[in-house]
Structures are given as C-alpha cells and as structure tokens.
Amino acid sequence: MIVYKVYQKNYKFKRGDLIGVLTERRNDLRGKTVIESGLRWARLIFGGLVNDRQAVFVVPNELDLSEPRKRFKK
C-alpha cells in the first residue's frame, strides 16, 4: 500500500499546503511510476477543490528525500 500526501502549491508563501492524503492499495501501477500514478489520482479527486489543477502535487510515503543527505554526512 502506498500513501500519498497531496499538496497544493501556494505561490504567495512559496510553499505547499497539505490538502489531503490518498492511499493506493493496488499492486499494479499499470506501467506508470509511483509519482505519475499518485498525481493522476490526486488531480482526479482533489481537482475540484483547487482553482488550478496543475498546482496539485504528491509526495509518496515511500519517498525519503533525506536519504542522500544522510549518506554524505560524516
């Protein structure tokens, strides 16, 4: 199971605002990457809540952005 945190770009404050959480329980992503699949679902579900559907982005729970930084610290 993949858990996505769904954010909306906030251009005024230059950050992302959390608008929801999605879970994807299927094993087959149908030839798409984890980001592409989650972004498709997020725009479909949360697209009506925001003015600009292109301002929606997702961060999968499996993605750990701090990992490369940990590797280079001494």
C-alpha positions as CSV (number, residue, x, y, z in Angstrom):
1,M,0.0,0.0,0.0
2,I,1.3,3.4,-1.0
3,V,0.3,6.5,0.9
4,Y,0.4,9.9,-0.9
5,K,0.4,13.2,0.8
6,V,-1.4,15.7,-1.6
7,Y,-0.3,19.3,-1.6
8,Q,-1.3,22.5,-3.4
9,K,1.3,25.0,-4.4
10,N,1.0,28.2,-2.6
11,Y,2.7,30.9,-4.7
12,K,2.1,33.7,-2.2
13,F,4.1,32.0,0.7
14,K,6.3,29.9,-1.6
15,R,5.4,26.5,0.0
16,G,3.0,23.6,-0.4
17,D,-0.3,23.4,1.6
18,L,-1.5,19.9,2.6
19,I,-5.0,19.3,1.2
20,G,-5.3,15.6,1.8
21,V,-4.0,12.1,1.9
22,L,-4.6,9.3,-0.6
23,T,-3.9,5.5,-0.3
24,E,-3.3,3.3,-3.3
25,R,-3.8,-0.4,-2.5
26,R,-3.3,-2.0,-5.9
27,N,-0.1,-3.7,-6.7
28,D,-0.1,-2.9,-10.4
29,L,0.5,0.7,-11.3
30,R,-0.3,-0.1,-14.9
31,G,3.1,0.9,-16.4
32,K,3.4,4.3,-14.6
33,T,5.8,5.4,-11.9
34,V,4.6,5.9,-8.3
35,I,4.6,9.7,-8.8
36,E,2.6,9.6,-12.1
37,S,0.0,7.2,-10.7
38,G,-0.4,9.3,-7.5
39,L,-0.6,12.5,-9.3
40,R,-3.3,11.2,-11.6
41,W,-5.5,10.1,-8.7
42,A,-4.8,13.3,-6.8
43,R,-5.8,15.6,-9.7
44,L,-8.9,13.5,-10.2
45,I,-10.0,13.5,-6.6
46,F,-8.8,17.0,-5.4
47,G,-9.1,18.8,-8.7
48,G,-12.4,20.3,-7.9
49,L,-11.2,21.8,-4.6
50,V,-8.4,23.9,-6.1
51,N,-8.5,26.7,-8.7
52,D,-5.6,25.4,-10.7
53,R,-5.4,21.6,-11.2
54,Q,-1.7,21.9,-12.2
55,A,-0.9,23.3,-8.7
56,V,-1.5,19.9,-7.2
57,F,1.5,17.7,-6.4
58,V,2.0,14.5,-4.4
59,V,4.7,13.1,-2.2
60,P,4.6,9.3,-1.7
61,N,5.3,8.0,1.8
62,E,7.9,5.6,0.4
63,L,10.0,8.6,-0.9
64,D,12.6,9.6,1.6
65,L,14.2,12.8,0.4
66,S,16.7,13.0,3.4
67,E,18.5,9.7,2.4
68,P,21.1,11.3,0.0
69,R,21.9,13.9,2.7
70,K,22.5,11.1,5.3
71,R,24.9,9.3,3.0
72,F,27.2,12.3,2.6
73,K,27.3,13.4,6.3
74,K,30.4,12.4,8.2
